Amino acid sequence: MQLGLNSILVTGEINIADGLSTDEIERLLSRIAARMRQVVPEVQNIYLEPHPVPHPCRAEATERRLWNQSARPGRGSLSNE
């Protein structure tokens, strides 16, 4: 987002691998921010929101659970249509 003539705000979400310490995550985000500013000097403000990388097994289990909940009678299931 362009905030002014020479000022850009960058926001985003970033997936962080499991097993990194808080210090490692902070160093990673600092390196990303420094590189952004190196490539685009007008970048003044950077907000990156770290998220854990979704684990495929957990994602499948969540999808299954949500599907099973929605398929129950009285819960807006397809069988009630």
SULVENGI-V998501 format. One record per helix or strand. SS is the DSSP state (A for helix, B for strand). FROM is the first residue (numbers start at 0). LEN is the number of residues. If there is no record, write none. Layout:
SS:FROM:LEN, SS:FROM:LEN
This chain:
B:1:3, B:6:10, A:21:18, B:42:10, A:55:15, A:77:3
